[in-house]
Amino acid sequence: MDLEALRSFLAVAKHRSISKAAAALYVTQPTMSQRLRRLEESLGFALFRRGWTGVVLTPQGAYFLPYAAQLMRDLSNASAVLGSKDAARPRSFAEVAGHPHKVVFGVDNWLPERAVRAVVSSALTGYGADEFRVTSRPATTVIDLLELNQLDAGLFYSTEPAHPFPTEVIGTEDMALVHPPGTTLEETSAPALKELLSRHRFVLFDNPVLTHHARITTTLIETYEISRFHVVDDYRTMRALIRLGECITVVPAGVVLDDAGRHGSSLSFTPLPGLLPEISVIVGVSDAGRDHGVTEAFAGSVAGFLHDDRPGSGDARPCAHRPVRAGPGRLPGPGTC
């Protein structure tokens, strides 16, 4: 994406004027207008419209803006870490950028804390603590980095049937309804779920959860005719809204089981087996990972640690795992949980 066009977009949003934004960036107004047209053409939607008070963002432009701002901030941060030596720069920047190569494991940041423990524990079985690191990213980013060989292995939720690197499904989870204290799903049936959903605003998680789990979200909205929403991009906000009785939502069961252990019983949740598609818990290994010695045993190790660390591990089935055969794009060996 054209970075100058992004800078121009942010400047116009800030000044609400193409001419003022052009002056701020020391370019001509025609140049600024050309950059914006080029960006809009590449995106496929209009970013601005002219109003009585100046140039204003379209709904699409307003939605796109925080992603553009975050991208520019991320690039600036990366430049600060990797750029020329600066006496005012914290020494930690150089330490982060200059560490020797390590095996890198990625974890979907939507997965619960015990999933991170399982990945760290598995890594420690084959590497010293100084030989690897673990990074938490959205599932879409974990998948992209695995495809780009910038992660050696990753653990993530997915509803997609295939990925462009070897994978192993180590378990599946039902979705769970998270509802305000004092409310009850009278029975695990579509009519009862539809009735309870109709009484609350539904918490809809914005990108990247929205795009990556679109199959589940779309099925839920269409099947149960949900029409009232509250959009959030943070699990803590969701928890606060539901705890105060305003909202209701659906998340993978593993997320809310782990959360209940950390936050007590202030949120009510009900598993929804059979009412929505299950979500898979997947381990992926990149070509780079195999070159660095990460084998199919890593998936089994992660599954084993998740099994030992799951809530109620002494008196419940390990997880709703369905056996998966090895095949194209899958890690060889059995999938156990």
C-alpha positions in Angstrom: 0.0 0.0 0.0 1.2 3.5 -0.8 2.5 5.0 2.4 2.4 8.6 1.1 -1.2 8.1 0.2 -1.9 6.8 3.7 -0.1 9.8 5.3 -2.2 12.1 3.0 -5.4 10.3 4.1 -4.6 10.8 7.8 -3.6 14.4 7.2 -6.9 15.2 5.5 -8.9 13.4 8.2 -7.0 15.6 10.8 -7.4 19.0 9.1 -10.7 18.3 7.4 -9.4 20.1 4.4 -7.4 19.0 1.4 -5.7 22.3 1.1 -4.7 22.5 4.7 -3.5 18.9 4.6 -1.4 19.6 1.5 0.2 22.6 3.2 1.0 20.5 6.3 2.8 17.9 4.2 4.4 20.5 1.9 2.8 19.2 -1.3 0.5 20.8 -3.8 -3.3 20.4 -3.6 -3.5 18.6 -6.9 -0.8 16.1 -5.6 -2.8 15.6 -2.5 -6.1 15.0 -4.4 -4.3 12.5 -6.8 -2.9 10.5 -3.8 -6.4 10.3 -2.3 -8.0 9.2 -5.6 -5.3 6.5 -6.0 -5.9 5.2 -2.5 -9.7 5.1 -2.9 -9.3 3.2 -6.2 -7.0 0.6 -4.6 -9.4 0.2 -1.7 -12.6 0.1 -3.7 -14.6 2.7 -1.7 -14.7 6.4 -1.0 -12.9 7.8 2.0 -14.2 11.4 2.1 -17.2 13.5 1.0 -17.4 17.2 1.0 -19.8 18.9 3.5 -20.6 22.4 4.7 -17.9 22.2 7.4 -15.3 20.8 5.0 -14.1 17.4 4.0 -15.6 14.7 6.2 -15.0 11.0 6.4 -17.5 8.5 4.8 -18.6 5.6 7.1 -16.1 3.5 5.2 -13.4 6.1 5.7 -14.1 6.3 9.4 -13.9 2.5 9.8 -10.6 2.4 7.8 -8.9 5.3 9.7 -7.8 3.5 12.9 -6.3 0.7 10.8 -4.4 3.2 8.8 -3.2 5.0 11.9 -2.2 1.7 13.5 -0.2 0.7 10.4 1.7 4.0 10.3 2.4 3.7 14.1 3.6 0.1 13.7 5.9 1.1 10.9 7.2 4.1 12.9 7.9 1.8 15.9 9.7 -0.7 13.6 11.8 2.1 12.2 12.7 3.3 15.7 13.9 -0.2 16.6 15.9 -0.8 13.4 17.0 2.7 12.5 20.2 4.5 13.0 21.8 4.9 16.4 20.1 7.6 18.5 21.4 8.5 22.0 17.9 9.4 23.1 16.6 6.0 22.1 16.1 3.4 24.9 18.7 0.7 25.0 15.9 -1.9 25.0 15.2 -1.0 21.4 18.6 -2.2 20.3 18.3 -5.3 22.5 15.0 -6.3 20.9 16.1 -5.7 17.4 19.6 -7.2 17.8 18.9 -10.5 19.5 20.3 -13.6 17.7 18.0 -15.9 15.8 15.5 -17.8 17.9 12.8 -20.3 17.1 9.6 -18.3 17.1 6.2 -19.7 18.1 3.0 -17.7 17.6 -0.2 -17.9 19.7 -3.6 -16.6 18.6 -4.3 -13.9 21.2 -7.9 -15.1 21.3 -6.8 -18.3 22.9 -6.9 -18.6 26.7 -3.8 -18.3 28.9 -3.5 -22.1 29.3 -2.9 -22.3 25.5 0.1 -20.0 25.9 1.3 -22.2 28.8 1.0 -25.2 26.6 3.1 -23.7 23.8 5.8 -22.5 26.2 5.9 -25.9 28.0 6.2 -27.6 24.6 8.9 -25.3 23.5 10.8 -25.9 26.7 10.8 -29.7 26.0 13.0 -29.1 22.9 14.8 -25.8 23.4 16.5 -23.8 26.1 14.8 -20.7 27.3 17.3 -18.6 25.4 16.6 -20.4 22.1 13.0 -19.5 21.5 10.4 -16.8 22.0 6.6 -16.7 21.9 4.6 -13.9 20.3 0.9 -13.3 20.6 -1.0 -12.1 17.5 -4.5 -12.2 16.0 -5.2 -15.5 14.2 -5.0 -13.9 10.8 -1.6 -12.5 11.5 -0.3 -15.9 12.9 -1.5 -17.5 9.7 0.1 -14.9 7.5 3.4 -15.1 9.4 3.4 -18.9 9.1 2.9 -18.6 5.3 5.7 -16.1 5.1 8.0 -18.3 7.1 8.4 -15.7 9.8 7.0 -18.0 12.5 8.3 -21.5 13.0 5.0 -22.8 14.5 1.7 -21.4 15.7 -1.4 -22.3 17.6 -4.7 -20.7 16.6 -8.4 -20.9 16.3 -9.8 -21.4 12.8 -13.0 -22.3 10.9 -11.1 -22.6 7.6 -10.8 -26.1 6.2 -7.3 -25.7 4.8 -4.2 -23.5 5.2 -1.1 -23.0 2.9 1.2 -24.9 5.3 1.1 -28.2 7.2 -1.4 -28.2 10.0 -2.9 -30.6 12.7 -6.2 -30.1 14.3 -5.5 -30.9 17.9 -9.1 -30.3 19.1 -12.4 -28.7 18.4 -14.5 -26.5 20.7 -18.2 -25.8 20.9 -19.2 -22.2 20.9 -20.5 -20.9 24.3 -23.2 -18.3 25.0 -22.0 -15.7 27.5 -24.9 -14.0 29.2 -25.6 -11.6 32.1 -25.8 -12.9 35.7 -29.3 -14.1 36.5 -30.3 -15.0 33.0 -30.7 -18.6 31.9 -30.9 -20.5 28.6 -33.9 -22.6 29.5 -32.9 -25.4 27.1 -30.2 -26.0 24.5 -32.4 -25.4 21.5 -32.6 -23.0 18.7 -36.0 -21.4 19.8 -34.7 -20.9 23.4 -31.4 -19.4 22.1 -33.3 -17.1 19.7 -35.6 -15.9 22.5 -32.7 -15.1 24.9 -30.7 -13.4 22.2 -33.6 -11.2 21.3 -33.7 -9.6 24.8 -30.1 -8.2 24.6 -27.8 -6.4 22.4 -25.3 -8.8 20.8 -21.6 -8.0 21.3 -19.9 -8.3 17.9 -16.1 -8.4 17.9 -14.5 -6.2 15.3 -11.5 -7.1 13.1 -9.6 -9.3 13.0 -12.0 -11.6 14.9 -14.9 -10.5 12.7 -13.2 -11.4 9.4 -11.5 -14.6 10.6 -14.6 -16.1 12.2 -17.0 -14.8 9.6 -18.6 -18.2 9.0 -19.7 -18.6 12.6 -20.7 -14.9 12.9 -22.8 -14.9 9.7 -24.5 -18.2 10.6 -25.3 -16.9 14.1 -26.7 -13.5 12.8 -28.8 -15.1 10.0 -30.1 -18.1 11.9 -31.2 -16.3 15.0 -32.2 -13.0 13.3 -30.0 -10.8 15.4 -30.6 -7.1 14.7 -29.2 -5.2 17.7 -25.4 -5.0 18.1 -22.7 -3.4 20.3 -19.4 -3.5 18.6 -16.2 -4.0 20.6 -12.6 -4.8 19.9 -11.6 -5.9 23.4 -12.6 -8.9 25.6 -12.6 -6.8 28.8 -15.1 -4.4 27.3 -17.3 -7.3 26.4 -17.1 -8.7 29.9 -18.0 -5.3 31.4 -21.1 -4.9 29.2 -22.4 -8.4 29.9 -21.7 -8.2 33.6 -23.8 -5.0 33.7 -26.7 -6.7 32.0 -26.7 -4.8 28.8 -25.4 -7.4 26.3 -24.9 -11.0 25.4 -22.4 -12.8 23.1 -21.0 -16.1 21.8 -17.3 -17.1 22.0 -15.3 -20.3 21.8 -15.9 -22.4 24.9 -12.2 -22.6 25.8 -12.0 -18.8 26.1 -14.9 -18.5 28.6 -13.9 -21.6 30.6 -10.4 -20.1 31.2 -11.9 -16.7 32.0 -14.3 -18.2 34.6 -11.4 -19.7 36.4 -9.7 -16.3 36.6 -12.7 -14.1 37.3 -15.0 -16.2 39.3 -18.7 -16.8 38.5 -19.6 -13.2 37.7 -20.4 -14.2 34.1 -22.8 -16.9 33.1 -22.0 -19.1 30.1 -23.7 -22.0 28.4 -22.1 -24.3 25.8 -24.0 -24.5 22.6 -23.3 -28.0 21.1 -25.0 -28.6 17.8 -26.4 -25.1 17.5 -23.4 -23.4 15.8 -20.4 -24.7 13.9 -17.5 -25.9 16.0 -14.2 -24.0 15.9 -11.0 -25.9 15.5 -7.8 -25.5 17.6 -4.9 -25.9 15.1 -1.2 -26.2 15.2 0.6 -25.1 12.1 4.3 -25.5 11.2 6.0 -23.5 8.5 8.8 -24.6 6.1 11.2 -22.6 8.2 10.0 -24.3 11.3 10.8 -27.7 9.9 14.2 -26.5 8.8 14.7 -25.3 12.5 13.8 -28.7 13.9 10.1 -28.3 14.7 8.5 -31.6 13.9 4.9 -33.0 14.0 5.6 -34.0 17.6 5.1 -30.4 18.6 1.4 -30.6 17.9 1.0 -33.7 20.1 3.0 -32.0 22.9 0.8 -28.9 22.8 -2.3 -31.0 22.8 -1.0 -33.0 25.8 -0.2 -29.9 27.9 -3.7 -28.4 27.0 -5.3 -31.7 28.2 -3.4 -31.6 31.5 -4.1 -27.9 32.1 -7.8 -27.7 31.0 -10.4 -26.7 33.6 -11.8 -29.7 35.4 -9.2 -32.0 33.9 -9.8 -34.7 36.4 -13.5 -35.3 35.7 -14.4 -34.3 32.1 -13.5 -35.3 28.6 -10.3 -33.8 27.4 -12.0 -31.7 24.7 -14.5 -32.1 21.9 -11.8 -33.5 19.5 -12.7 -35.2 16.3 -9.9 -37.4 14.9 -8.3 -36.0 11.7 -6.5 -38.1 9.1 -3.2 -36.9 7.8 -3.3 -35.6 4.2 -2.2 -32.8 1.9 -1.5 -29.7 4.0 -1.7 -31.6 7.3 1.1 -32.6 9.7 1.6 -36.4 9.6 0.7 -38.4 12.7 -2.5 -38.7 14.8 -4.3 -35.7 16.2 -4.8 -36.3 19.9 -6.1 -34.0 22.6 
